[in-house]
Amino acid sequence: GQALSRFVHLSSLGVYAAKNHHGTDETEALPARHMDGYTQTKVEAEQIAARLGAQAVIAVVVKQDDELVGLAGLGIRNEVARNCGGG
């Protein structure tokens, strides 16, 4: 197979503390602990992706969105799926 050159991690604004996220961007620090296990795993996954990118293991893009909807109401937005080769 071909070596992976870039990794795109789709996350959500849920990684930040519970609040109105209008104006929130990636410069806001992620909390060390979250209110539930699901959201905590989102934070930890972003931290792993960022660490791999910082270590130049692979080029990493983290996309945080407040609306992840699409194909049959599940998954990512249709246009993102098309851009990633998903149809």
Buried (B, 14 or more C-beta within 10 A) or exposed (E): EEEEEEBEBBBBBBBBBEEEBEEBEEEBEBBEEBEEEEBBEBBEBBBEBBEBBEEEEEEBEBEBEEEBEBEEEEBBBEEBBEEEEEE
